[in-house]
């Protein structure tokens, strides 16, 4: 009689107890339920790829997790899953002989290794007909039913260790993330950029306007901040003579959670001496376009409810022109902008003019920027680390790249005048909390030694991966996102 094992919604404690009984039976047979070293000859995918129809003596040796199990008496069919995909195992009483007792103790979710002859079933399924079996790890908890995956999003994020093997698409996405990051490194290194590392714990908050996480060093009895940006340390390296550098690492900002925000996130920062923001624009377009070609099937990419056209050249438009186009307000008409802010339910009464302008920009412009768009020449008051445009000091040589209504990149022609930088810092500090209102005197000292003109760039890697993999939530591209504790 053919019997297909299908997991039901059995109480988890009862389910675990049943599996513990099988675990005890294995030990009575002298089998270690948690195995030891098992050298695989190939992955599931490679084992299937090497199969040749009609060729004799083709053997394979694979290991992985049991995804499906069909017990039909003297024959058991197993779908074995590893990180490359799946392959079918055929377990027969005749071939396994004494190991048949072990085969009968296997459950969905268990980790096993198997070796044997490669063949095909009558239905055309490439199969390892196992003549050797090794138990490598007992699964005591109930896997997702029929291995069709975790449907509950919260459970998927909390139990990523289940999500990865229960949802093959998630495994593919995180592998793709790793490959994208490798491509970014290769792209930059091929252009003579050197990868560096700068401090994660900093004594002074700097490099961006954001709220930091605070920690304490016991031996030195001093408060430190998890970095919100590596920018000021990277610029010190420019002063030291490292002309092309990048850092691909984590930043931390003690701010909100959303579909596009995680407090711990991966950022690429790039600096090139003797460059400017135009050079950084070209570099950004080339880098992301290379990733699109390599990891997306077409130049037009579906993301969420949008279709993004990555065809080059990408649009480049000035901040004030976009503000006029989408809000109907001239950037110089602050009264009109304040009236617009009120219609957008922005409480502008206590905001500086430039802050109101940017709030209106965020509300009216950003949601319109689906295809890659470089927004260039921001109001200089928003950019304390950026060079002003020659002949137009009210504007700074800065761009932000928007794709799919999200900011993906931010870049400057870096300010290298120490006296202007010191003055900008003093203005910026007046609006900060007293506990964090500290001038980075050493950075100003570094600039006084002379920093070359430079272009600087930051790209949000998590958001870029979202777009390139079609993930609508940042938590789908971060292996272990920050989550609210369960009550």
Beta strands, then each sheet from edge to edge (+ up, - down):
strand 1: 3-4
strand 2: 59-71
strand 3: 75-82
strand 4: 85-92
strand 5: 111-120
strand 6: 126-137
strand 7: 194-195
strand 8: 201-202
strand 9: 214-217
strand 10: 222-226
strand 11: 244-252
strand 12: 264-273
strand 13: 300-303
strand 14: 306-309
strand 15: 315-318
strand 16: 373-379
strand 17: 388-389
strand 18: 392-403
strand 19: 406-413
strand 20: 454-460
sheet 1: 1+ 2- 3+ 4- 6- 5+
sheet 2: 7+ 11+ 12- 20+ 19- 18+ 16- 15-
sheet 3: 7+ 11+ 12- 20+ 19- 18+ 17-
sheet 4: 8+ 10- 9+
sheet 5: 13+ 14-
end
